Amino acid sequence: MSEAPAAPPAASADRARADGIGLLVQPPQPRAGWRLLPARVVAMCVVELQKLRHDRTELYTRAVERDAGVLNKLLVTPTPRSALITGKAFAAGVKSLIQAVVVIVIAALLGVALTWNPLRLLGVAAAVILGSAFFSCLSMTIAGIVLSRDRLMGFGQAITMPLFFGSNALYPVAVMPGWLQAVSKVNPLSYQVDALRGLLLGTPAHLAADFGVLVVAAALGITAASCLLGRLAR
C-alpha cells in the first residue's frame, strides 16, 4: 500500500496566524497627508451634492448659512479643515455648473451665437467651478467673522453688489472712471466674465491671466475659510 501523503508543514499556518494577530494588535499605517487630502475632498464634495436629493431648491436659492450641528460633527473627525472647505467649495461649483448649463441652453434657444467646441466648453466649466468656489469661500469667510445669519445676509449683499457692479459684467472697463477700473482689476469676477465671454462668444480674452487669477482667488478663499472654520462651527 502507498504511504499516506505527508502533512504540510505547520510553519506557514502558524506564520499566517501570527500575521493576522499582528494586524489586530498593530493598526495599519495611516495614509500620508498628500494621499489623504484628495480622498477627503472628494468625499466632502459628494456629501454636499447628495443634499440635492433631499432639497433641490438649492439649485434656485443660493444662500450660504451654517449647517446646524453638522460642522461640529465633522470637526471631530480626522479630516483636515482644508478638505472640508475645499469639498464644500467645489460642490458649490458643481451646483453652479448645473445652473450655467440651463442658462447656456436658454441662450442657445434664444438664438445667441455660442461656441460648441468641446475644449472651450470644458474651459467654461472650469471657469464656473473656480469662480463659484471663490465666492462660496468668501461667503463662508464672512459667516465665520460675523457669526450671525442676519449679519451674514447684510454683509453678503454689501460685498456682492459692489463686486458685481465693479466688474466688467455690465459695461466695458474702458468706460469706467479710474478708481472703478482699479477695483475691476482686483475683482475675480471680472476675470471670470472675461474668460466666459472669450470661451463662449469668441471675444478677445486673456485666458491664461483669467484662469491664473481664478486659481489664486480660489486658493486664498479656501485658506481664509479654513482658518475661520472653528468659529463658523460655534
MARGU-851715 format. One line per field, with one value per atom (N, C-alpha, C): x negated, y, z; residue number from 1. Coordinates in steps of 0.05 Angstrom, whole numbers, plus 5000, padded with zeros to 4 digits. Last residue first. Layout:
! MARGU-851715
x	[X_...];
y	[Y_...];
z	[Z_...];
resi	[NUM_...];
***
This chain:
! MARGU-851715
x	[5385_5394_5424_5366_5380_5390_5338_5362_5379_5292_5312_5338_5267_5273_5294_5259_5279_5286_5222_5245_5265_5185_5176_5199_5216_5206_5197_5225_5248_5238_5172_5185_5208_5163_5145_5159_5203_5202_5185_5186_5212_5213_5137_5138_5165_5156_5137_5137_5188_5200_5182_5148_5170_5184_5115_5104_5127_5152_5140_5129_5164_5185_5174_5114_5127_5148_5108_5088_5100_5151_5151_5130_5134_5160_5160_5084_5086_5113_5102_5081_5082_5140_5148_5127_5160_5133_5137_5197_5195_5166_5243_5216_5214_5298_5288_5259_5324_5301_5291_5365_5371_5348_5342_5368_5374_5290_5294_5321_5296_5277_5282_5335_5340_5321_5306_5331_5338_5263_5258_5283_5290_5273_5268_5315_5331_5315_5269_5287_5304_5248_5232_5250_5288_5280_5265_5287_5310_5304_5241_5241_5264_5216_5241_5241_5176_5171_5196_5196_5172_5165_5239_5244_5220_5213_5229_5233_5192_5174_5188_5239_5222_5202_5256_5271_5255_5219_5219_5235_5229_5204_5205_5294_5275_5250_5303_5305_5287_5295_5313_5316_5262_5252_5269_5292_5275_5265_5360_5331_5315_5412_5402_5372_5426_5447_5437_5380_5403_5424_5332_5339_5363_5346_5334_5341_5375_5347_5332_5423_5422_5394_5404_5418_5416_5381_5365_5378_5425_5402_5384_5458_5466_5443_5428_5434_5441_5424_5400_5406_5476_5458_5433_5496_5506_5487_5465_5463_5473_5480_5453_5450_5534_5528_5501_5527_5542_5536_5497_5486_5500_5533_5510_5497_5568_5577_5554_5534_5547_5556_5470_5499_5511_5414_5427_5457_5377_5400_5415_5336_5329_5353_5358_5341_5333_5386_5401_5384_5342_5359_5375_5325_5307_5323_5368_5361_5343_5365_5389_5383_5316_5320_5344_5327_5308_5310_5362_5371_5353_5327_5349_5362_5292_5282_5305_5326_5311_5301_5342_5362_5348_5294_5307_5327_5286_5267_5279_5333_5327_5308_5328_5352_5346_5280_5283_5306_5292_5271_5274_5333_5339_5318_5303_5325_5332_5268_5257_5279_5305_5291_5278_5318_5338_5326_5270_5279_5300_5270_5249_5257_5317_5315_5294_5349_5324_5321_5392_5397_5373_5405_5387_5395_5465_5446_5428_5507_5486_5465_5573_5547_5526_5625_5610_5584_5652_5659_5643_5628_5655_5664_5580_5579_5607_5599_5586_5586_5616_5635_5624_5566_5587_5608_5540_5530_5551_5572_5570_5560_5563_5591_5590_5509_5518_5546_5508_5496_5506_5531_5545_5535_5489_5516_5533_5450_5446_5473_5467_5468_5465_5456_5484_5486_5401_5416_5445_5388_5382_5397_5405_5419_5413_5365_5393_5410_5321_5324_5352_5333_5329_5333_5335_5359_5356_5281_5304_5329_5253_5250_5273_5269_5276_5274_5249_5278_5286_5195_5211_5240_5180_5178_5194_5185_5204_5204_5178_5166_5187_5211_5210_5198_5218_5190_5188_5275_5263_5234_5294_5282_5271_5317_5292_5279_5366_5344_5317_5396_5391_5368_5398_5386_5379_5424_5396_5383_5476_5461_5431_5503_5493_5476_5532_5533_5524_5494_5509_5509_5499_5486_5505_5511_5515_5502_5518_5499_5504_5567_5559_5541_5590_5561_5553_5641_5634_5607_5637_5651_5645_5613_5606_5617_5637_5611_5601_5683_5685_5658_5677_5669_5671_5663_5671_5661_5648_5668_5679_5611_5632_5654_5575_5594_5616_5540_5562_5583_5501_5523_5546_5463_5481_5504_5438_5452_5472_5415_5435_5451_5380_5402_5423_5344_5359_5383_5323_5339_5355_5296_5317_5335_5258_5278_5302_5228_5241_5263_5209_5227_5242_5175_5198_5218_5137_5155_5179_5113_5128_5146_5083_5108_5125_5036_5054_5081_5012_5017_5034_5007_5026_5032_5008_4994_5014_5050_5041_5026_5028_5045_5033_5015_5004_5023_5062_5047_5037_5049_5066_5049_5031_5019_5036_5067_5053_5042_5086_5105_5092_5040_5057_5077_5021_5006_5023_5057_5057_5043_5040_5067_5070_4988_4992_5020_4999_4984_4988_5024_5039_5026_4983_5007_5023_4948_4939_4963_4977_4970_4962_4978_5003_4997_4923_4937_4963_4911_4899_4913_4930_4947_4936_4925_4912_4930_4975_4960_4948_4965_4979_4963_4955_4944_4960_5001_4987_4978_4988_5006_4990_4958_4959_4977_4992_4977_4979_4983_5000_4983];
y	[6545_6551_6556_6539_6516_6522_6585_6580_6558_6580_6600_6595_6540_6535_6555_6565_6543_6537_6602_6611_6589_6576_6588_6596_6563_6542_6553_6613_6599_6577_6624_6642_6627_6581_6585_6602_6589_6564_6567_6639_6636_6611_6626_6645_6642_6591_6581_6599_6625_6602_6591_6662_6671_6648_6628_6641_6650_6614_6593_6605_6665_6649_6627_6681_6696_6680_6641_6644_6659_6650_6626_6627_6702_6697_6673_6693_6710_6706_6658_6650_6666_6689_6665_6656_6744_6737_6712_6756_6750_6743_6777_6777_6774_6729_6756_6755_6681_6685_6713_6665_6683_6688_6628_6623_6640_6647_6618_6614_6702_6693_6664_6700_6714_6704_6673_6662_6674_6708_6681_6669_6754_6755_6728_6733_6742_6744_6722_6701_6709_6773_6753_6729_6798_6809_6788_6769_6766_6777_6786_6760_6756_6849_6835_6809_6882_6863_6847_6912_6897_6877_6939_6917_6900_6978_6958_6934_7008_6995_6973_7027_7009_6994_7061_7036_7016_7102_7087_7060_7121_7109_7092_7100_7120_7106_7060_7064_7087_7046_7069_7075_7001_7026_7050_6958_6971_6999_6957_6953_6969_6932_6951_6948_6885_6902_6921_6858_6842_6859_6876_6882_6866_6901_6883_6891_6928_6936_6917_6904_6929_6939_6858_6855_6881_6881_6863_6860_6909_6924_6906_6861_6881_6898_6833_6821_6842_6865_6858_6849_6872_6896_6890_6821_6840_6864_6802_6789_6807_6833_6836_6823_6813_6841_6845_6758_6767_6796_6761_6748_6758_6783_6798_6787_6739_6765_6782_6698_6695_6722_6708_6714_6712_6711_6692_6697_6743_6756_6738_6706_6731_6742_6663_6658_6683_6689_6676_6670_6705_6725_6713_6653_6671_6693_6636_6621_6638_6673_6672_6658_6658_6685_6686_6606_6610_6638_6620_6603_6606_6648_6663_6646_6606_6630_6644_6570_6561_6586_6600_6593_6584_6602_6626_6621_6546_6562_6588_6534_6520_6536_6568_6569_6557_6550_6578_6581_6497_6503_6531_6505_6490_6496_6531_6544_6531_6490_6514_6530_6456_6447_6471_6487_6482_6471_6485_6511_6507_6431_6441_6468_6427_6413_6424_6483_6468_6454_6514_6487_6469_6583_6562_6535_6618_6608_6587_6668_6652_6644_6662_6674_6656_6643_6650_6663_6622_6650_6659_6574_6574_6602_6591_6579_6579_6610_6629_6617_6561_6582_6602_6536_6524_6545_6570_6566_6555_6563_6589_6587_6508_6518_6544_6510_6494_6503_6540_6551_6536_6504_6529_6541_6468_6459_6483_6500_6490_6480_6507_6530_6521_6455_6465_6489_6456_6437_6446_6495_6499_6481_6471_6495_6501_6432_6424_6447_6465_6454_6440_6479_6499_6488_6431_6448_6468_6414_6398_6414_6456_6451_6434_6450_6474_6470_6398_6404_6429_6405_6386_6391_6441_6449_6431_6409_6431_6441_6338_6365_6387_6290_6303_6331_6261_6268_6282_6293_6273_6280_6337_6318_6294_6367_6376_6356_6343_6339_6347_6360_6332_6327_6415_6405_6376_6417_6423_6414_6402_6385_6391_6439_6414_6397_6469_6467_6439_6499_6474_6467_6569_6547_6523_6591_6592_6568_6621_6605_6612_6616_6630_6611_6607_6603_6619_6574_6594_6587_6535_6561_6582_6491_6499_6526_6484_6496_6504_6456_6485_6498_6403_6413_6443_6366_6394_6406_6314_6320_6348_6314_6293_6299_6352_6359_6338_6327_6344_6351_6306_6288_6303_6346_6343_6324_6339_6364_6360_6288_6293_6318_6299_6281_6284_6333_6343_6326_6299_6321_6333_6263_6253_6276_6296_6283_6274_6308_6330_6318_6258_6272_6295_6247_6229_6243_6289_6287_6269_6277_6301_6299_6230_6231_6254_6238_6218_6220_6277_6283_6263_6251_6274_6279_6179_6204_6227_6135_6147_6173_6096_6116_6126_6027_6054_6073_5987_5994_6022_5971_5981_5988_5913_5937_5947_5872_5886_5913_5854_5862_5879_5842_5863_5872_5800_5825_5848_5760_5772_5798_5751_5760_5773_5732_5757_5769_5685_5706_5733_5657_5664_5687_5652_5667_5676_5621_5648_5665_5574_5590_5618_5559_5565_5582_5550_5570_5579_5508_5534_5556_5458_5477_5504_5426_5438_5459_5377_5401_5413_5307_5332_5356_5262_5276_5302_5213_5237_5252_5145_5168_5193_5098_5113_5138_5045_5070_5085_4976_5000_5025];
z	[5316_5343_5344_5265_5277_5304_5254_5239_5252_5284_5292_5279_5252_5280_5291_5203_5205_5234_5191_5207_5211_5160_5185_5203_5116_5133_5160_5092_5104_5123_5075_5094_5108_5039_5062_5083_5001_5016_5041_4980_4993_5011_4958_4980_4995_4917_4938_4962_4887_4900_4922_4870_4886_4901_4839_4862_4881_4798_4815_4841_4777_4789_4807_4757_4778_4792_4717_4738_4762_4683_4699_4721_4663_4676_4694_4640_4664_4678_4599_4618_4643_4571_4585_4606_4556_4566_4584_4496_4524_4531_4446_4456_4486_4439_4441_4451_4436_4419_4419_4469_4447_4428_4505_4493_4469_4517_4510_4496_4527_4507_4498_4568_4542_4521_4608_4597_4570_4618_4608_4596_4636_4613_4601_4682_4660_4634_4713_4706_4682_4718_4703_4696_4748_4722_4705_4795_4778_4750_4823_4810_4790_4820_4824_4809_4808_4830_4837_4766_4761_4784_4788_4769_4765_4818_4832_4813_4776_4795_4811_4753_4737_4756_4792_4788_4771_4788_4813_4810_4734_4742_4767_4708_4720_4730_4649_4678_4686_4597_4602_4632_4599_4588_4593_4616_4636_4626_4593_4589_4610_4636_4616_4615_4665_4654_4632_4680_4672_4658_4698_4670_4661_4765_4746_4718_4803_4799_4781_4807_4792_4787_4837_4811_4794_4882_4865_4838_4904_4893_4875_4916_4897_4886_4955_4929_4908_5001_4986_4958_5019_5018_5002_5019_5000_4997_5062_5036_5014_5105_5095_5067_5109_5104_5093_5117_5094_5088_5166_5142_5117_5201_5193_5168_5204_5195_5186_5225_5199_5187_5252_5254_5227_5249_5267_5272_5223_5235_5254_5207_5221_5236_5182_5204_5220_5141_5162_5186_5110_5123_5145_5095_5110_5124_5065_5090_5107_5023_5040_5066_5001_5011_5030_4985_5007_5018_4943_4965_4989_4910_4923_4945_4895_4908_4923_4870_4894_4909_4826_4847_4872_4797_4807_4829_4787_4803_4814_4758_4783_4800_4713_4730_4757_4690_4700_4719_4677_4697_4708_4639_4664_4685_4600_4612_4639_4585_4597_4611_4562_4586_4601_4519_4539_4565_4491_4502_4523_4477_4494_4507_4444_4469_4488_4416_4416_4443_4408_4418_4417_4421_4411_4423_4403_4422_4409_4389_4376_4396_4411_4416_4404_4406_4382_4386_4448_4440_4416_4454_4444_4435_4477_4451_4438_4526_4508_4479_4548_4543_4523_4553_4536_4529_4589_4562_4543_4635_4622_4594_4646_4640_4625_4656_4634_4626_4703_4679_4654_4740_4733_4707_4741_4732_4724_4762_4735_4724_4814_4795_4767_4832_4832_4813_4828_4811_4810_4866_4838_4820_4913_4904_4875_4912_4910_4901_4922_4895_4891_4976_4955_4927_5004_5002_4980_4995_4986_4983_5020_4992_4980_5074_5059_5029_5085_5089_5072_5074_5058_5061_5114_5086_5068_5159_5154_5126_5150_5152_5146_5189_5163_5166_5235_5227_5201_5268_5251_5244_5291_5309_5294_5250_5261_5280_5240_5221_5233_5283_5280_5261_5273_5298_5296_5224_5225_5250_5240_5221_5223_5273_5284_5266_5218_5247_5256_5173_5176_5206_5162_5176_5177_5093_5122_5135_5034_5049_5079_4985_5010_5026_4932_4938_4963_4899_4920_4931_4860_4854_4875_4880_4853_4846_4928_4928_4901_4920_4919_4920_4929_4902_4900_4978_4976_4950_4972_4992_4990_4932_4931_4950_4947_4926_4924_4982_4993_4973_4952_4958_4971_4950_4927_4933_5000_4994_4971_4992_5013_5008_4950_4946_4966_4977_4954_4948_5015_5024_5001_4981_4998_5008_4957_4941_4958_5004_4988_4971_5019_5036_5022_4975_4981_4999_4979_4956_4961_5032_5026_5002_5032_5046_5037_5006_4995_5007_5036_5008_4994_5086_5082_5053_5081_5083_5076_5118_5093_5098_5174_5161_5136_5178_5177_5163_5216_5192_5192_5286_5264_5240_5317_5306_5283_5330_5351_5341_5281_5301_5323_5254_5243_5263_5286_5285_5274_5274_5301_5302_5222_5227_5254_5231_5216_5221_5258_5272_5257_5218_5242_5257_5182_5174_5198_5214_5205_5197_5220_5243_5236_5167_5180_5205_5158_5143_5156_5194_5198_5183_5186_5201_5204_5123_5147_5160_5108_5102_5126_5118_5125_5118_5064_5087_5092_5046_5040_5065_5064_5065_5060_5018_5043_5041_4986_4985_5011_5000_5000_5000];
resi	[234_234_234_233_233_233_232_232_232_231_231_231_230_230_230_229_229_229_228_228_228_227_227_227_226_226_226_225_225_225_224_224_224_223_223_223_222_222_222_221_221_221_220_220_220_219_219_219_218_218_218_217_217_217_216_216_216_215_215_215_214_214_214_213_213_213_212_212_212_211_211_211_210_210_210_209_209_209_208_208_208_207_207_207_206_206_206_205_205_205_204_204_204_203_203_203_202_202_202_201_201_201_200_200_200_199_199_199_198_198_198_197_197_197_196_196_196_195_195_195_194_194_194_193_193_193_192_192_192_191_191_191_190_190_190_189_189_189_188_188_188_187_187_187_186_186_186_185_185_185_184_184_184_183_183_183_182_182_182_181_181_181_180_180_180_179_179_179_178_178_178_177_177_177_176_176_176_175_175_175_174_174_174_173_173_173_172_172_172_171_171_171_170_170_170_169_169_169_168_168_168_167_167_167_166_166_166_165_165_165_164_164_164_163_163_163_162_162_162_161_161_161_160_160_160_159_159_159_158_158_158_157_157_157_156_156_156_155_155_155_154_154_154_153_153_153_152_152_152_151_151_151_150_150_150_149_149_149_148_148_148_147_147_147_146_146_146_145_145_145_144_144_144_143_143_143_142_142_142_141_141_141_140_140_140_139_139_139_138_138_138_137_137_137_136_136_136_135_135_135_134_134_134_133_133_133_132_132_132_131_131_131_130_130_130_129_129_129_128_128_128_127_127_127_126_126_126_125_125_125_124_124_124_123_123_123_122_122_122_121_121_121_120_120_120_119_119_119_118_118_118_117_117_117_116_116_116_115_115_115_114_114_114_113_113_113_112_112_112_111_111_111_110_110_110_109_109_109_108_108_108_107_107_107_106_106_106_105_105_105_104_104_104_103_103_103_102_102_102_101_101_101_100_100_100_99_99_99_98_98_98_97_97_97_96_96_96_95_95_95_94_94_94_93_93_93_92_92_92_91_91_91_90_90_90_89_89_89_88_88_88_87_87_87_86_86_86_85_85_85_84_84_84_83_83_83_82_82_82_81_81_81_80_80_80_79_79_79_78_78_78_77_77_77_76_76_76_75_75_75_74_74_74_73_73_73_72_72_72_71_71_71_70_70_70_69_69_69_68_68_68_67_67_67_66_66_66_65_65_65_64_64_64_63_63_63_62_62_62_61_61_61_60_60_60_59_59_59_58_58_58_57_57_57_56_56_56_55_55_55_54_54_54_53_53_53_52_52_52_51_51_51_50_50_50_49_49_49_48_48_48_47_47_47_46_46_46_45_45_45_44_44_44_43_43_43_42_42_42_41_41_41_40_40_40_39_39_39_38_38_38_37_37_37_36_36_36_35_35_35_34_34_34_33_33_33_32_32_32_31_31_31_30_30_30_29_29_29_28_28_28_27_27_27_26_26_26_25_25_25_24_24_24_23_23_23_22_22_22_21_21_21_20_20_20_19_19_19_18_18_18_17_17_17_16_16_16_15_15_15_14_14_14_13_13_13_12_12_12_11_11_11_10_10_10_9_9_9_8_8_8_7_7_7_6_6_6_5_5_5_4_4_4_3_3_3_2_2_2_1_1_1];
***
